[in-house]
């Protein structure tokens, strides 16, 4: 299919200004990146979803691209307001909001805070409800651009990438101030505030080799929230998922979205 035109715009979100990368036409899909990274990680996935008949919006997190705003003393509610402003600017949705790793916390927070704007949440490579603190530390080490590349690659390979995949593609693209801001916001927000994502339908898109999601926790969300959770597991991927298996990610998301109603959640 032909490539879709990709544009950039700035959306006002209270005291923040959010750059949005947009492409495609159709129902709105919002893609949110993992902690400390920008939404350009989604280039291939965004293109695939847009070609399937969707309007794909990628808000750049505060501190990346042309996005700017307060970076300290934040909670996930602040980031959810940024996402809500982007959806409202696009016509109010309701939108499917997809978040990778840390981004899924923001996606779920948006669904909990602004249910009428969200018709479904895609959870990409989400961690289990509890996981070893050493994994969070490994993410911090992976993002620490002051460390030698060889050391960072060790953490990237162990934490983010499946065997045989090129972890060096993520040596770049990290924003230390953003990483610190998002980490603090996550710690400042109680898990129970965002965990349930309101009443939105959920696609729990897991990576088969993700250390944050051991196989014995595969059904964790479905056991808790029942039939509003759909589980899909992508083989040959770890926590990075997006650069590892972009075509499989597109196929899973589009297939699930085509079965969703076009209304938002209840208030």
Secondary structure, DSSP 8 states (H G I E B T S, - for coil): -----EEEEEEEETTEEEEEEEE--SEEEEEE--TTB-GGGGHHHHHHHHHTTEEEEEE--TTSTT-B---SS--HHHHHHHHHHHHHHTT---EEEEEETHHHHHHHHHHHH-GGGEEEEEEES---SS--HHHHHHHHHHH-TTS-HHHHHHHHHHHT--TTS-GGGGSS-B-HHHHHHHHHHHHTS-HHHHTT-TT--EEEEEETT-TTS-GGGTTHHHHHHGGGEEEEEESS--S--TTTSHHHHHHHHHHHHTTS-S-----
